[in-house]
Amino acid sequence: MEARTRSVGSRSVPLRGLHNKVERISVLGTGEELGHRVVGGFPGHRFPGVVRIDAPSVCDPHPTVLPVELDGELDLYRGAGHG
């Protein structure tokens, strides 16, 4: 039986609260390298933007795992939002 895959088009996956620089993002099952960009944030006050990860061209039939390689040890935002 052939596994079904689902195309995700031009959507993106958000990753919030990350202070690190992202070196590389890929799909574990296929090795496809994914593009990403940082949107928003206020670096001068240590408010990180949202990393928008381009969705894979095809998803796994089970959960799709996206390993994220960082420039160092994980550094997460631990403050509270304003507004």
PyMOL commands that set and color helices and strands:
alter all, ss='L'
color gray80, all
select helices_A, chain A and resi 43-45
alter helices_A, ss='H'
color red, helices_A
select strands_A, chain A and resi 12-15+22-26+33-34+36-39+50-54+68-70
alter strands_A, ss='S'
color yellow, strands_A
deselect
rebuild
show_as cartoon
